[in-house]
């Protein structure tokens, strides 16, 4: 509970300071909603969320309330979010009554919109209007909508129980509460796993284990009744699909005609005609039925890596055509990866090799991990030029994995001085995630494959996952270097500045910022033939005033053009189409670029220096060395004891922690070969026992106090120094012998000898000596 309270305090601190989403504006509740929905999207729990607050009040109180929504591109799933946010300093607890009331308000919104009532009550300029109109009029919703997920997002703790499912206007409806504990889990893990209890179904899933000669995974073959597969799919939908596959293969959830024909005409032949599905899980449980045959009873982290179309086609034929699927059996090849360091890579490769029928899947599913690692290294070693009016240098922090910035910040300690220094050098506003990088670069430049446009601003507005996957497939093939990194930061500054200028709320240019900003960046790049001087933006760490003054004019024109050209279409759906982008880029809006001539590259390019990879590696090693050296020897000893007592560190890692601590205690540089090991150890500590890093500050403060008020020199203290030095080897031989002779009474405790002993004591204190521990 202590960790949860600390997490709550950190969350409140970030919400108050606007750090959760510095570009979004608005109040703490909105920023909290943005933060949690982004965590859910990263974990594959939702996609393409749009935060748009709407509340309807009457004399009876709040009629309905909604904070965000996500309507999947295939119209199969609708996620609705409502937020309960507390500004209180102490973590609150919410009751079943509050939860029930919030779910009722969320359901009321859907009911009003689906019955076409609400679209007549809200202005067309309102953010929620588009969703209300889609729910009331779009035929795709009535044809394909298969589930409604209602989410409550709260920074409070919910300890009650709430029914997991129901029905809303004839659609299956599932209730989910994301409270402070769930948010903590999302930050510190890979999401909320799909856990399926197969004992709750009336039919069984027979299976056999395939012998595998090497450890690391298990392989099973199972035969799953279609009735079970459909019920599981009804609850989880595309969450069952491995995230990369869902994005890359453009899963639509629509019915395959061949599969539909087999289901309707020859259901008993389905197993013979269909290849089935390939799936992964982290664990499974089985039971024996007759002493020999096995059946599956549960699966954890169940993910389909091949066969999503098969699954969706069976489900929709059953649901829409009321087909009898009681005779249909589906073959399942199930790979159990387990909990190992290579699980993500193994799942991705299974997905890649299982989907080779798609012509771009091998390239798409590679995820360009090496390029991300290179970018991470560059971001840890390149200092940005000082911004105007400041002498402080900062870094732009590329977050290769979710929560990396938070974990790195935790490693430096928790005292205000240490946090303040880290925050000055690594501002939260200068963190760039993978999804943001994809948004900035895909907005800026078109990518063609032959005559086919693969990447452009219309892709960006389709949502984070879709855009990110196409970025990996088409726009991230070149090996990044320091110039690539500087240009990426410049595009981040351009995009974020445009967001700020567009604004939010009453003072905004309009209510289509999520469409207009990517289109503005793309239009500017296209019209300038991509000759905007990005290096100039990087050097200034800001846009020139003339360029900033031009952006609102461009955005007003683009907003009007999108609205005017979206005949018989919703603005958001129209902006996702290539036809919309082609139309917008054909317009010049009568805009002159004369005032920003200094920002456009002419025939003579300004020379730029490229940092060699060897130099980057040297700088990175020094960064690691400084970070490791900043952790006192007491903390390394505590880490060693924790690892040994709990078994969380192997004997070689415990030995490494001891040697690292000894080097730090003696003021020596940690060996280069130990630096990556130190990073691994610190990552484990940050994940499992972050309190050890909090205690680090206590050690440092106590060391300062000990130096200010030296202890009395006694024989007992000297003997403790001898025992400590036998382990740490800090003292020179002459220093050690002097203390030993003094402790044995072979020398008198004169004022001179006491002064020498005190100097040795101060040296030991600086290296981590604490008399209470010896």
SULHU-V117339 format. One record per residue. N is the residue number from 1. RES is the residue in three letters. SS is DSSP state (hx for helix, st for strand, lp for the rest). PHI is phi as a letter, one per 20 degrees, with the letter a starting at -180 (999 if undefined). NEAR is the number of other ideal C-beta (glycine too) atoms within 8 Angstrom. Layout:
n:res:ss:phi:near
N:RES:SS:PHI:NEAR
N:RES:SS:PHI:NEAR
This chain:
n:res:ss:phi:near
1:UNK:lp:999:4
2:UNK:hx:f:6
3:UNK:hx:f:9
4:UNK:hx:f:12
5:UNK:hx:f:9
6:UNK:hx:f:8
7:UNK:hx:f:12
8:UNK:hx:f:11
9:UNK:hx:f:9
10:UNK:hx:f:8
11:UNK:hx:f:12
12:UNK:hx:f:11
13:UNK:hx:f:9
14:UNK:hx:f:11
15:UNK:hx:f:14
16:UNK:hx:f:7
17:UNK:hx:e:6
18:UNK:lp:m:8
19:UNK:lp:f:9
20:UNK:lp:f:10
21:UNK:lp:b:8
22:UNK:lp:f:8
23:UNK:lp:e:7
24:UNK:lp:e:10
25:UNK:lp:m:7
26:UNK:lp:n:8
27:UNK:lp:e:5
28:UNK:hx:f:9
29:UNK:hx:f:11
30:UNK:hx:f:13
31:UNK:hx:f:14
32:UNK:hx:f:15
33:UNK:hx:f:15
34:UNK:hx:g:12
35:UNK:hx:f:12
36:UNK:hx:f:13
37:UNK:hx:f:15
38:UNK:hx:f:9
39:UNK:hx:f:12
40:UNK:hx:f:14
41:UNK:hx:f:14
42:UNK:hx:g:10
43:UNK:lp:e:10
44:UNK:lp:m:9
45:UNK:lp:e:8
46:UNK:lp:b:11
47:UNK:lp:b:12
48:UNK:lp:l:14
49:UNK:lp:f:14
50:UNK:st:d:10
51:UNK:st:e:11
52:UNK:st:b:11
53:UNK:st:f:9
54:UNK:st:b:12
55:UNK:st:b:8
56:UNK:st:d:12
57:UNK:st:d:6
58:UNK:st:b:6
59:UNK:lp:f:3
60:UNK:lp:e:4
61:UNK:st:o:6
62:UNK:st:f:8
63:UNK:st:f:9
64:UNK:st:b:12
65:UNK:st:b:12
66:UNK:st:b:16
67:UNK:st:d:13
68:UNK:st:a:13
69:UNK:st:b:12
70:UNK:st:b:14
71:UNK:st:d:10
72:UNK:lp:f:13
73:UNK:lp:g:8
74:UNK:lp:e:11
75:UNK:lp:m:11
76:UNK:lp:e:12
77:UNK:st:c:14
78:UNK:st:c:14
79:UNK:st:d:12
80:UNK:st:d:14
81:UNK:st:c:16
82:UNK:st:c:15
83:UNK:st:d:13
84:UNK:st:d:11
85:UNK:lp:d:11
86:UNK:lp:d:8
87:UNK:lp:e:5
88:UNK:lp:f:6
89:UNK:lp:f:4
90:UNK:lp:d:4
91:UNK:lp:f:11
92:UNK:lp:e:8
93:UNK:st:c:8
94:UNK:st:d:11
95:UNK:lp:e:7
96:UNK:hx:g:8
97:UNK:hx:f:6
98:UNK:hx:f:9
99:UNK:hx:f:14
100:UNK:hx:g:9
101:UNK:hx:f:8
102:UNK:hx:f:12
103:UNK:hx:f:13
104:UNK:hx:f:8
105:UNK:hx:f:14
106:UNK:hx:f:16
107:UNK:hx:f:11
108:UNK:hx:f:10
109:UNK:hx:f:15
110:UNK:hx:f:14
111:UNK:hx:g:10
112:UNK:hx:f:12
113:UNK:hx:f:14
114:UNK:hx:f:9
115:UNK:lp:e:8
116:UNK:lp:m:9
117:UNK:lp:f:9
118:UNK:hx:f:12
119:UNK:hx:f:12
120:UNK:hx:e:6
121:UNK:lp:e:6
122:UNK:lp:d:11
123:UNK:lp:f:5
124:UNK:lp:f:5
125:UNK:lp:f:6
126:UNK:lp:f:9
127:UNK:lp:f:9
128:UNK:lp:e:10
129:UNK:hx:g:12
130:UNK:hx:f:10
131:UNK:hx:f:12
132:UNK:hx:g:13
133:UNK:hx:f:11
134:UNK:hx:f:11
135:UNK:hx:f:12
136:UNK:hx:e:13
137:UNK:hx:c:8
138:UNK:lp:f:11
139:UNK:hx:f:6
140:UNK:hx:f:7
141:UNK:hx:f:11
142:UNK:hx:f:6
143:UNK:hx:e:8
144:UNK:hx:d:11
145:UNK:lp:g:12
146:UNK:lp:d:13
147:UNK:st:b:14
148:UNK:st:d:14
149:UNK:st:d:12
150:UNK:st:d:14
151:UNK:st:d:13
152:UNK:st:d:17
153:UNK:st:d:13
154:UNK:st:b:14
155:UNK:lp:e:12
156:UNK:lp:e:12
157:UNK:st:d:11
158:UNK:st:d:10
159:UNK:lp:d:4
160:UNK:lp:e:7
161:UNK:lp:c:3
162:UNK:lp:b:10
163:UNK:lp:g:5
164:UNK:lp:e:5
165:UNK:st:b:8
166:UNK:st:a:7
167:UNK:st:b:7
168:UNK:st:c:11
169:UNK:lp:l:8
170:UNK:lp:n:4
171:UNK:st:d:10
172:UNK:st:g:10
173:UNK:st:c:13
174:UNK:st:c:12
175:UNK:st:d:12
176:UNK:st:c:8
177:UNK:st:d:11
178:UNK:st:d:12
179:UNK:lp:e:13
180:UNK:hx:f:14
181:UNK:hx:f:8
182:UNK:hx:f:10
183:UNK:hx:f:14
184:UNK:hx:g:11
185:UNK:hx:f:9
186:UNK:hx:f:15
187:UNK:hx:f:11
188:UNK:hx:d:7
189:UNK:lp:b:6
190:UNK:lp:e:3
191:UNK:lp:o:10
192:UNK:lp:e:7
193:UNK:lp:f:7
194:UNK:lp:e:10
195:UNK:st:d:9
196:UNK:st:d:8
197:UNK:st:e:7
198:UNK:hx:e:13
199:UNK:hx:f:6
200:UNK:hx:e:4
201:UNK:lp:e:9
202:UNK:lp:f:2
203:UNK:lp:d:7
204:UNK:lp:d:7
205:UNK:st:d:13
206:UNK:st:f:9
207:UNK:st:b:13
208:UNK:st:c:8
209:UNK:st:e:8
210:UNK:st:e:7
211:UNK:lp:f:4
212:UNK:lp:c:8
213:UNK:lp:f:3
214:UNK:lp:d:4
215:UNK:lp:e:4
216:UNK:lp:o:7
217:UNK:lp:b:10
218:UNK:st:c:8
219:UNK:st:c:11
220:UNK:st:c:13
221:UNK:st:d:11
222:UNK:st:c:12
223:UNK:st:c:12
224:UNK:st:d:10
225:UNK:st:g:13
226:UNK:hx:f:14
227:UNK:hx:f:10
228:UNK:hx:f:12
229:UNK:hx:g:13
230:UNK:hx:f:13
231:UNK:hx:f:9
232:UNK:hx:f:11
233:UNK:hx:f:13
234:UNK:hx:f:12
235:UNK:hx:f:10
236:UNK:hx:d:9
237:UNK:hx:l:13
238:UNK:hx:f:14
239:UNK:hx:f:8
240:UNK:hx:f:13
241:UNK:st:e:12
242:UNK:lp:g:11
243:UNK:hx:g:8
244:UNK:hx:f:12
245:UNK:hx:f:16
246:UNK:hx:g:13
247:UNK:hx:f:11
248:UNK:hx:f:14
249:UNK:lp:e:10
250:UNK:lp:l:6
251:UNK:lp:g:12
252:UNK:lp:d:8
253:UNK:lp:m:12
254:UNK:lp:e:9
255:UNK:lp:e:10
256:UNK:lp:f:9
257:UNK:hx:f:6
258:UNK:hx:f:6
259:UNK:hx:f:14
260:UNK:hx:f:12
261:UNK:hx:f:8
262:UNK:hx:f:13
263:UNK:hx:f:15
264:UNK:hx:f:9
265:UNK:hx:d:6
266:UNK:lp:c:7
267:UNK:hx:f:13
268:UNK:hx:f:5
269:UNK:hx:e:8
270:UNK:hx:g:15
271:UNK:hx:f:11
272:UNK:hx:f:5
273:UNK:hx:e:7
274:UNK:lp:d:11
275:UNK:lp:f:5
276:UNK:lp:n:11
277:UNK:st:c:13
278:UNK:st:d:13
279:UNK:st:b:13
280:UNK:st:c:15
281:UNK:st:b:14
282:UNK:lp:e:11
283:UNK:st:a:9
284:UNK:st:b:11
285:UNK:st:c:7
286:UNK:st:c:9
287:UNK:st:b:7
288:UNK:st:e:9
289:UNK:lp:e:7
290:UNK:lp:c:5
291:UNK:lp:n:3
292:UNK:lp:c:4
293:UNK:lp:f:7
294:UNK:st:d:11
295:UNK:st:c:13
296:UNK:st:f:13
297:UNK:st:d:9
298:UNK:st:a:11
299:UNK:st:c:12
300:UNK:st:d:11
301:UNK:lp:l:11
302:UNK:lp:f:13
303:UNK:st:c:12
304:UNK:st:e:14
305:UNK:st:d:15
306:UNK:st:b:10
307:UNK:lp:o:12
308:UNK:hx:f:15
309:UNK:hx:f:10
310:UNK:hx:f:14
311:UNK:hx:f:14
312:UNK:hx:f:15
313:UNK:hx:f:14
314:UNK:hx:f:17
315:UNK:hx:f:13
316:UNK:hx:f:14
317:UNK:hx:f:15
318:UNK:hx:f:13
319:UNK:hx:f:10
320:UNK:hx:e:8
321:UNK:lp:e:9
322:UNK:lp:l:5
323:UNK:lp:f:9
324:UNK:lp:e:5
325:UNK:lp:d:13
326:UNK:lp:f:7
327:UNK:lp:e:8
328:UNK:lp:e:12
329:UNK:st:d:10
330:UNK:st:c:17
331:UNK:st:f:12
332:UNK:st:c:13
333:UNK:st:e:11
334:UNK:st:d:14
335:UNK:st:d:13
336:UNK:st:e:13
337:UNK:lp:e:11
338:UNK:lp:m:10
339:UNK:lp:e:4
340:UNK:lp:c:7
341:UNK:lp:f:3
342:UNK:lp:d:7
343:UNK:hx:g:11
344:UNK:hx:f:6
345:UNK:hx:f:7
346:UNK:hx:f:11
347:UNK:hx:f:13
348:UNK:hx:f:12
349:UNK:hx:f:8
350:UNK:hx:f:12
351:UNK:hx:f:14
352:UNK:hx:f:12
353:UNK:hx:f:7
354:UNK:hx:e:9
355:UNK:lp:d:14
356:UNK:lp:f:8
357:UNK:lp:f:4
358:UNK:lp:e:9
359:UNK:lp:f:3
360:UNK:lp:d:8
361:UNK:hx:f:13
362:UNK:hx:f:8
363:UNK:hx:f:7
364:UNK:hx:f:12
365:UNK:lp:e:13
366:UNK:lp:f:10
367:UNK:lp:m:8
368:UNK:lp:l:9
369:UNK:hx:g:7
370:UNK:hx:f:7
371:UNK:hx:f:10
372:UNK:hx:f:11
373:UNK:hx:f:9
374:UNK:hx:f:11
375:UNK:hx:f:14
376:UNK:hx:f:10
377:UNK:hx:f:11
378:UNK:hx:f:15
379:UNK:hx:f:13
380:UNK:hx:e:10
381:UNK:hx:c:9
382:UNK:lp:e:11
383:UNK:lp:e:6
384:UNK:st:f:13
385:UNK:lp:g:9
386:UNK:lp:f:8
387:UNK:lp:f:9
388:UNK:lp:g:6
389:UNK:lp:n:3
390:UNK:lp:c:6
391:UNK:lp:d:3
392:UNK:lp:f:7
393:UNK:lp:e:8
394:UNK:st:c:11
395:UNK:lp:c:12
396:UNK:lp:e:13
397:UNK:st:e:13
398:UNK:st:e:11
399:UNK:st:e:12
400:UNK:lp:f:9
401:UNK:lp:c:5
402:UNK:lp:f:8
403:UNK:lp:n:9
404:UNK:hx:f:10
405:UNK:hx:f:11
406:UNK:hx:f:8
407:UNK:hx:f:11
408:UNK:hx:f:10
409:UNK:hx:f:11
410:UNK:hx:f:10
411:UNK:hx:f:11
412:UNK:lp:e:11
413:UNK:lp:o:12
414:UNK:lp:c:8
415:UNK:lp:f:9
416:UNK:hx:g:5
417:UNK:hx:f:6
418:UNK:hx:f:11
419:UNK:hx:f:12
420:UNK:hx:f:8
421:UNK:hx:f:9
422:UNK:hx:f:10
423:UNK:hx:f:10
424:UNK:hx:f:9
425:UNK:hx:e:9
426:UNK:lp:c:14
427:UNK:lp:f:7
428:UNK:hx:g:10
429:UNK:hx:f:6
430:UNK:hx:d:11
431:UNK:st:e:10
432:UNK:st:c:14
433:UNK:st:e:8
434:UNK:hx:f:9
435:UNK:hx:f:11
436:UNK:hx:f:9
437:UNK:hx:g:14
438:UNK:hx:f:15
439:UNK:hx:f:13
440:UNK:hx:f:15
441:UNK:hx:f:13
442:UNK:hx:f:18
443:UNK:hx:f:15
444:UNK:hx:f:11
445:UNK:lp:c:9
446:UNK:lp:f:8
447:UNK:st:c:11
448:UNK:st:d:8
449:UNK:st:d:6
450:UNK:lp:m:4
451:UNK:lp:e:3
452:UNK:st:e:6
453:UNK:st:f:9
454:UNK:st:e:10
455:UNK:st:c:12
456:UNK:lp:a:12
457:UNK:hx:g:13
458:UNK:hx:f:12
459:UNK:hx:f:12
460:UNK:hx:f:12
461:UNK:lp:f:13
462:UNK:lp:f:10
463:UNK:lp:o:9
464:UNK:hx:f:11
465:UNK:hx:f:13
466:UNK:hx:f:14
467:UNK:hx:f:15
468:UNK:hx:f:12
469:UNK:hx:f:12
470:UNK:hx:f:13
471:UNK:hx:f:14
472:UNK:hx:f:13
473:UNK:hx:f:11
474:UNK:hx:c:11
475:UNK:lp:c:13
476:UNK:lp:c:10
477:UNK:lp:e:5
478:UNK:lp:f:5
479:UNK:lp:f:6
480:UNK:lp:f:10
481:UNK:lp:c:11
482:UNK:hx:f:11
483:UNK:hx:f:8
484:UNK:hx:g:9
485:UNK:hx:f:15
486:UNK:hx:f:13
487:UNK:hx:f:11
488:UNK:hx:f:14
489:UNK:hx:f:12
490:UNK:hx:f:12
491:UNK:hx:f:14
492:UNK:hx:f:13
493:UNK:hx:f:12
494:UNK:hx:f:14
495:UNK:hx:f:14
496:UNK:hx:f:9
497:UNK:hx:f:12
498:UNK:hx:f:13
499:UNK:hx:f:10
500:UNK:hx:f:8
501:UNK:hx:f:11
502:UNK:hx:f:14
503:UNK:lp:n:10
504:UNK:lp:c:9
505:UNK:hx:m:7
506:UNK:hx:f:3
507:UNK:hx:e:5
508:UNK:lp:f:10
509:UNK:lp:f:11
510:UNK:lp:a:10
511:UNK:lp:c:7
512:UNK:lp:d:11
513:UNK:hx:g:13
514:UNK:hx:f:8
515:UNK:hx:e:12
516:UNK:hx:f:15
517:UNK:hx:f:14
518:UNK:hx:g:15
519:UNK:hx:f:16
520:UNK:hx:f:13
521:UNK:hx:f:16
522:UNK:hx:f:16
523:UNK:hx:f:13
524:UNK:hx:f:10
525:UNK:hx:f:12
526:UNK:hx:f:10
527:UNK:hx:f:10
528:UNK:lp:e:10
529:UNK:lp:l:5
530:UNK:lp:l:8
531:UNK:lp:d:7
532:UNK:st:f:12
533:UNK:lp:f:11
534:UNK:hx:f:10
535:UNK:hx:f:11
536:UNK:hx:f:11
537:UNK:hx:f:15
538:UNK:hx:f:13
539:UNK:hx:f:7
540:UNK:hx:e:11
541:UNK:lp:l:11
542:UNK:lp:a:9
543:UNK:lp:e:10
544:UNK:lp:f:11
545:UNK:hx:f:6
546:UNK:hx:f:10
547:UNK:hx:f:10
548:UNK:hx:f:10
549:UNK:hx:f:9
550:UNK:hx:f:12
551:UNK:hx:g:12
552:UNK:hx:f:10
553:UNK:hx:f:10
554:UNK:hx:f:13
555:UNK:hx:f:15
556:UNK:hx:f:10
557:UNK:hx:f:11
558:UNK:hx:f:14
559:UNK:hx:g:12
560:UNK:hx:f:8
561:UNK:hx:f:12
562:UNK:hx:f:17
563:UNK:hx:f:9
564:UNK:hx:f:6
565:UNK:hx:e:10
566:UNK:lp:e:12
567:UNK:lp:f:4
568:UNK:lp:l:3
569:UNK:lp:c:7
570:UNK:lp:f:10
571:UNK:hx:g:12
572:UNK:hx:f:9
573:UNK:hx:f:8
574:UNK:hx:f:12
575:UNK:hx:f:14
576:UNK:lp:f:9
577:UNK:lp:e:9
578:UNK:hx:f:8
579:UNK:hx:f:6
580:UNK:hx:f:14
581:UNK:hx:f:14
582:UNK:hx:f:8
583:UNK:hx:f:10
584:UNK:hx:f:13
585:UNK:hx:f:10
586:UNK:lp:e:5
587:UNK:lp:e:8
588:UNK:lp:d:5
589:UNK:lp:l:9
590:UNK:lp:m:4
591:UNK:lp:e:10
592:UNK:lp:e:5
593:UNK:lp:d:10
594:UNK:hx:f:5
595:UNK:hx:f:8
596:UNK:hx:d:11
597:UNK:hx:g:7
598:UNK:hx:f:8
599:UNK:hx:e:11
600:UNK:st:d:11
601:UNK:lp:f:7
602:UNK:lp:e:4
603:UNK:lp:f:2
604:UNK:lp:d:4
605:UNK:lp:e:5
606:UNK:lp:f:8
607:UNK:lp:f:4
608:UNK:lp:c:8
609:UNK:lp:e:5
610:UNK:lp:d:7
611:UNK:lp:f:10
612:UNK:lp:f:6
613:UNK:hx:f:7
614:UNK:hx:f:6
615:UNK:hx:f:8
616:UNK:hx:f:13
617:UNK:hx:f:9
618:UNK:hx:f:8
619:UNK:hx:f:10
620:UNK:hx:f:11
621:UNK:hx:f:10
622:UNK:hx:f:8
623:UNK:hx:g:10
624:UNK:hx:f:12
625:UNK:hx:f:11
626:UNK:hx:f:8
627:UNK:hx:f:11
628:UNK:hx:f:13
629:UNK:hx:f:9
630:UNK:lp:f:7
631:UNK:lp:e:12
632:UNK:lp:f:11
633:UNK:hx:f:12
634:UNK:hx:g:11
635:UNK:hx:f:14
636:UNK:hx:f:14
637:UNK:hx:f:11
638:UNK:hx:f:10
639:UNK:hx:f:14
640:UNK:hx:f:13
641:UNK:hx:f:8
642:UNK:hx:f:13
643:UNK:hx:f:15
644:UNK:hx:f:9
645:UNK:hx:f:6
646:UNK:hx:e:7
647:UNK:lp:n:6
648:UNK:lp:f:7
649:UNK:lp:d:14
650:UNK:lp:f:5
651:UNK:hx:g:5
652:UNK:hx:f:6
653:UNK:hx:f:12
654:UNK:hx:f:12
655:UNK:hx:f:8
656:UNK:hx:f:12
657:UNK:hx:f:14
658:UNK:hx:f:11
659:UNK:hx:f:9
660:UNK:hx:f:15
661:UNK:hx:f:15
662:UNK:hx:f:11
663:UNK:hx:f:12
664:UNK:hx:f:16
665:UNK:hx:f:11
666:UNK:lp:e:10
667:UNK:lp:m:6
668:UNK:lp:e:6
669:UNK:lp:f:6
670:UNK:lp:f:13
671:UNK:lp:g:7
672:UNK:hx:g:6
673:UNK:hx:f:6
674:UNK:hx:e:12
675:UNK:hx:f:13
676:UNK:hx:f:8
677:UNK:hx:f:11
678:UNK:hx:f:13
679:UNK:hx:f:9
680:UNK:hx:f:9
681:UNK:hx:f:15
682:UNK:hx:f:12
683:UNK:hx:f:9
684:UNK:hx:f:11
685:UNK:hx:f:13
686:UNK:hx:f:11
687:UNK:hx:f:8
688:UNK:hx:d:7
689:UNK:lp:c:6
690:UNK:lp:f:11
691:UNK:hx:f:8
692:UNK:hx:f:12
693:UNK:hx:f:14
694:UNK:hx:f:10
695:UNK:hx:f:10
696:UNK:hx:g:13
697:UNK:hx:f:11
698:UNK:hx:f:8
699:UNK:hx:f:13
700:UNK:hx:f:11
701:UNK:hx:f:9
702:UNK:hx:f:9
703:UNK:hx:f:12
704:UNK:hx:f:8
705:UNK:hx:f:8
706:UNK:hx:f:11
707:UNK:hx:f:9
708:UNK:hx:f:5
709:UNK:lp:c:5
710:UNK:lp:g:7
711:UNK:lp:f:8
712:UNK:lp:f:4
713:UNK:lp:e:10
714:UNK:lp:c:6
715:UNK:hx:f:7
716:UNK:hx:f:6
717:UNK:hx:f:12
718:UNK:hx:f:13
719:UNK:hx:f:9
720:UNK:hx:f:10
721:UNK:hx:f:15
722:UNK:hx:f:12
723:UNK:hx:f:9
724:UNK:hx:f:12
725:UNK:hx:f:13
726:UNK:hx:f:7
727:UNK:hx:e:6
728:UNK:hx:e:13
729:UNK:lp:l:8
730:UNK:lp:e:11
731:UNK:lp:f:11
732:UNK:lp:f:5
733:UNK:hx:g:6
734:UNK:hx:f:6
735:UNK:hx:f:10
736:UNK:hx:f:11
737:UNK:hx:f:8
738:UNK:hx:f:12
739:UNK:hx:f:15
740:UNK:hx:f:9
741:UNK:hx:f:9
742:UNK:hx:f:13
743:UNK:hx:f:11
744:UNK:lp:e:6
745:UNK:lp:n:6
746:UNK:lp:f:5
747:UNK:lp:c:9
748:UNK:lp:f:4
749:UNK:lp:e:7
750:UNK:lp:f:7
751:UNK:hx:f:5
752:UNK:hx:f:6
753:UNK:hx:f:11
754:UNK:hx:f:10
755:UNK:hx:f:8
756:UNK:hx:f:9
757:UNK:hx:f:13
758:UNK:hx:f:10
759:UNK:hx:f:8
760:UNK:hx:f:13
761:UNK:hx:f:14
762:UNK:hx:f:10
763:UNK:hx:f:11
764:UNK:hx:f:14
765:UNK:hx:f:11
766:UNK:hx:f:9
767:UNK:lp:e:12
768:UNK:lp:o:16
769:UNK:lp:f:12
770:UNK:lp:c:10
771:UNK:hx:g:8
772:UNK:hx:f:4
773:UNK:hx:e:5
774:UNK:lp:c:9
